Amino acid sequence: MPTIDYYGRRLTSYKAALHNHSTMSDGVFTPIEMIDMYSRHGYDIYAFTDHRRTNPVSSYCGKGMTLISGMEMHPRDEPNGVKWHFVALGVPEDMVFQKGLEPQVVVDSINAVGGVAVCAHPYWCGLTSAQVNSIKGIVAIEGINTATRYIGRGDSRQLWDELSDAGRLLPAVAVDDTHHSEDLFMSWTNILTDKPLSQQVVIDALKAGDFYASQGPEIKRVSYVDGVFEAEFTPCTEVIGLSNLSSGYCAMCENMNGPQDGLQEITSCQFKLKTCPNGWFRLQLKDRNGRYAWTNPIKIEG
């Protein structure tokens, strides 16, 4: 298993598929087919999150993966048609979905049974950052959602950064939201822990923010000591530090010194971070295949 030096802790990185659908709702693959495909593709964690229903996860063989009991829950829509979808993870297999509930009530119900709630594909739902910010008790938003990219709404990272600018430093996961074969194996979340895997260990890591999201790049080390952020990673052609509003940092991008440079790759970066009120920072990586990875935002207040 790959490991990461995560802000001074040596943790193991486990590849997780946290949002998926099977024939138990509107997916084209059976639960057993989904387990077989994701286990053969090197995943360590697989969450069953069919619409409005749980699965009998404890009766399935995970084929080496830790299986997570979950559900995609649909609160009532807003009067203007804007949707709310939450991915519930770590909920009891006998949890029953209730229609017509307010978004906050749905999130509270997930937390009440020991699960965690992720705001699903907010850009696809038509949500604003202010609307997401109004909901308390979610552990993350979906920054990248593979299945919603076909209508140009798979990338919610601007909304994510708007939340950070507003002082809400939520993490972000990357997910396939698999329904069909074209959704498979595109986006995942790396769960970081020093404990043997179990459903509860995964939930605890999500609550603690011990994870990073990726479509390809692998992060090997991150640190933030005495105002200096450092990272090591697999080769990337774009290495950007995002921060408040128009501020930010660049270690590498295409044509860094002009057109003659084209694409170049680096495997480490170091930034001296500027402090400011409500300051925040996250690292964003892109490899030569155009695949992203990112860290969760950290505070850099002075």
C-alpha positions in Angstrom: 0.0 0.0 0.0 1.3 3.5 -0.7 2.0 5.7 2.2 2.0 9.5 2.7 3.8 11.8 5.2 0.7 13.8 6.0 1.6 16.8 8.1 4.1 14.9 10.1 2.1 11.6 10.3 3.0 8.5 8.3 -0.3 7.2 7.1 -1.4 4.5 4.6 -3.4 5.7 1.6 -6.4 3.6 0.6 -8.2 4.2 -2.7 -11.9 4.7 -2.2 -15.0 4.9 -4.4 -17.5 6.9 -2.3 -20.4 7.5 -4.7 -21.8 4.7 -6.9 -25.1 3.2 -8.2 -26.1 -0.3 -9.0 -29.2 -2.0 -10.4 -30.6 -1.5 -6.9 -31.4 2.0 -8.2 -30.5 3.4 -11.6 -27.2 1.8 -12.3 -26.6 -0.7 -15.1 -24.3 -3.1 -13.1 -25.4 -5.4 -10.3 -23.9 -4.9 -6.8 -21.8 -8.0 -7.3 -20.6 -6.7 -10.7 -19.6 -3.4 -9.1 -17.7 -5.1 -6.4 -15.9 -7.3 -8.9 -14.9 -4.4 -11.2 -13.7 -2.0 -8.5 -11.8 -4.7 -6.7 -10.0 -5.8 -9.9 -9.1 -2.2 -10.6 -7.2 -1.8 -7.3 -9.7 -0.1 -5.0 -9.6 -0.7 -1.3 -12.9 0.8 -0.3 -16.3 0.8 -2.0 -19.4 2.6 -0.9 -22.9 1.5 -1.9 -24.9 4.7 -2.3 -28.0 3.8 -4.3 -30.7 6.4 -4.6 -33.1 6.5 -1.6 -32.2 3.1 -0.3 -29.4 1.1 1.4 -28.0 -2.2 0.4 -27.4 -5.5 2.4 -23.7 -4.7 2.5 -22.9 -7.1 5.3 -24.1 -10.0 3.1 -21.7 -9.1 0.2 -18.2 -10.4 -0.2 -16.0 -7.4 -0.8 -13.2 -9.3 -2.6 -10.6 -7.6 -0.5 -12.3 -4.2 -0.3 -13.9 -2.7 2.8 -17.6 -2.1 1.9 -19.4 1.0 3.2 -23.1 1.1 3.8 -24.6 4.3 2.3 -27.4 5.9 0.4 -27.9 9.0 -1.8 -30.6 10.9 -0.1 -32.8 13.5 -1.8 -34.3 16.2 0.3 -37.1 18.4 -1.1 -36.1 20.6 -4.0 -36.1 24.3 -3.8 -39.2 26.1 -5.2 -37.1 27.3 -8.2 -36.1 23.7 -9.1 -32.7 23.7 -7.5 -31.9 20.2 -6.1 -30.3 19.0 -2.9 -28.5 15.6 -3.0 -26.5 14.2 -0.1 -24.4 11.1 -0.1 -24.8 9.4 3.3 -21.9 7.1 4.3 -21.7 4.8 7.3 -25.4 4.6 7.9 -27.2 1.5 9.2 -28.3 -1.0 6.5 -31.9 -0.7 7.7 -32.1 3.1 7.4 -35.2 4.2 5.7 -35.4 7.2 3.4 -38.1 9.7 4.1 -39.4 11.9 1.3 -40.0 15.7 1.5 -37.6 16.6 4.3 -35.7 19.8 4.6 -32.0 19.6 3.6 -30.8 20.3 7.1 -33.1 17.7 8.6 -31.7 15.1 6.2 -28.1 15.9 7.2 -29.0 15.8 10.9 -30.6 12.4 10.4 -27.4 11.0 8.9 -25.2 12.4 11.7 -27.7 11.1 14.3 -27.1 7.5 13.3 -23.3 7.8 13.2 -22.9 8.4 9.5 -21.4 11.4 7.6 -23.0 13.5 4.9 -21.3 14.7 1.7 -23.0 17.4 -0.5 -23.2 15.7 -3.9 -22.4 17.4 -7.2 -23.4 20.9 -6.1 -22.8 22.4 -9.5 -25.0 19.9 -11.2 -27.7 20.5 -8.6 -27.6 24.2 -9.3 -26.6 25.1 -5.8 -24.8 28.3 -4.9 -21.9 28.4 -2.4 -24.2 30.5 -0.1 -26.8 27.7 -0.1 -24.2 25.0 0.6 -22.8 27.2 3.4 -26.2 27.3 5.0 -26.1 23.6 5.7 -24.3 22.6 8.9 -22.8 19.2 9.6 -21.6 18.0 6.2 -18.0 16.7 6.1 -17.2 17.5 2.4 -18.5 18.5 -0.9 -17.9 16.7 -4.2 -15.2 18.7 -6.0 -15.2 16.5 -9.1 -18.1 14.2 -10.1 -17.4 12.0 -13.1 -21.0 11.2 -14.1 -22.1 14.8 -14.3 -19.3 16.0 -16.6 -21.3 15.2 -19.8 -23.4 18.3 -19.4 -20.4 20.4 -18.2 -21.3 20.4 -14.5 -18.9 17.8 -13.1 -16.4 20.4 -11.6 -17.6 22.2 -8.5 -14.2 23.6 -7.4 -15.1 27.2 -7.9 -18.0 26.8 -5.5 -15.6 25.0 -3.2 -13.2 28.0 -3.2 -16.1 30.4 -2.7 -16.9 28.5 0.5 -13.3 28.8 1.6 -13.3 32.6 0.9 -16.4 32.8 3.1 -14.5 31.1 5.9 -16.0 27.6 5.5 -13.0 25.3 5.1 -14.8 22.2 3.9 -12.8 19.3 2.4 -13.7 18.0 -1.1 -13.8 14.4 -2.4 -13.7 13.2 -6.0 -16.1 10.5 -7.1 -17.3 8.5 -10.1 -21.0 8.5 -9.2 -21.0 5.4 -11.4 -24.2 4.6 -13.3 -22.7 3.4 -16.6 -19.4 2.0 -18.0 -18.3 5.5 -19.1 -18.2 6.6 -15.4 -15.8 3.9 -14.2 -12.5 4.6 -12.5 -12.1 8.3 -13.3 -12.2 10.0 -9.9 -11.5 8.7 -6.4 -10.7 9.7 -2.8 -7.6 8.5 -0.9 -8.5 7.7 2.7 -5.5 8.2 5.0 -5.1 6.2 8.2 -2.7 4.3 10.4 -5.4 1.8 11.5 -6.6 -1.4 9.9 -9.4 -0.7 7.5 -13.0 -0.9 8.6 -16.2 1.1 7.9 -15.7 3.0 11.1 -12.1 3.8 10.4 -13.2 5.3 7.0 -15.9 7.3 8.6 -13.5 8.6 11.2 -11.0 9.6 8.5 -13.7 11.5 6.6 -14.7 13.3 9.8 -11.1 14.3 10.5 -10.3 15.4 7.0 -7.7 12.7 6.6 -8.0 12.2 2.9 -7.2 13.8 -0.5 -8.9 13.5 -3.8 -7.4 12.5 -7.1 -8.0 11.5 -10.7 -4.3 10.4 -11.2 -1.6 12.3 -9.4 -0.4 10.7 -6.1 0.7 12.9 -3.2 3.6 11.5 -1.2 4.2 14.2 1.4 2.6 17.5 2.6 3.8 19.7 5.4 3.1 23.2 6.8 5.7 24.3 9.3 6.7 27.9 10.2 4.6 29.4 7.5 6.1 27.2 4.7 4.0 24.6 2.8 5.9 21.8 1.1 4.7 18.8 -0.9 6.1 15.9 -2.9 4.1 14.1 -5.5 4.2 12.1 -8.8 5.3 14.1 -11.9 2.9 17.0 -12.6 2.8 19.7 -15.3 0.7 22.1 -13.2 1.3 22.8 -9.5 -0.8 25.6 -8.2 -1.4 26.9 -4.6 -4.9 28.4 -4.4 -5.7 30.9 -1.6 -8.0 33.8 -0.8 -9.7 35.5 -3.7 -7.1 36.6 -6.3 -4.1 35.5 -4.3 -2.3 32.3 -5.1 1.0 30.5 -5.9 2.5 28.8 -8.9 5.4 26.3 -9.0 4.7 25.0 -12.5 2.3 25.5 -15.4 2.4 25.1 -19.1 4.7 27.5 -20.9 6.1 28.6 -17.5 8.8 30.7 -19.2 7.3 31.0 -22.6 6.1 28.8 -25.5 9.5 27.2 -25.9 9.0 25.4 -22.5 5.8 23.6 -23.4 5.0 20.9 -20.8 7.4 20.4 -18.0 7.0 18.2 -15.0 8.1 18.6 -11.4 7.7 16.4 -8.3 7.9 18.8 -5.4 7.1 22.4 -4.4 7.6 24.8 -1.6 5.6 28.0 -0.9 6.1 30.6 1.8 2.5 31.4 2.6 1.2 34.9 3.3 -1.0 35.2 6.3 -4.2 37.2 6.2 -7.6 37.3 8.1 -9.5 34.1 7.3 -6.6 33.0 5.2 -6.6 29.5 3.6 -4.5 27.5 1.2 -4.9 24.3 -0.9 -2.6 22.6 -3.3 -3.9 21.6 -6.8 -1.9 19.3 -9.1 -2.4 18.3 -12.8 -0.5 15.6 -14.6 0.3 15.5 -18.3 -3.0 13.6 -19.0 -5.0 16.5 -17.6 -5.9 14.7 -14.4 -6.2 16.6 -11.1 -5.5 16.0 -7.5 -5.8 18.4 -4.5 -5.3 18.7 -0.8 -8.0 20.0 1.5 -7.8 23.6 2.5 -5.8 24.6 5.6 -5.9 27.8 7.6 -3.0 30.3 7.2 -4.2 33.0 9.5 -1.5 35.2 11.1 
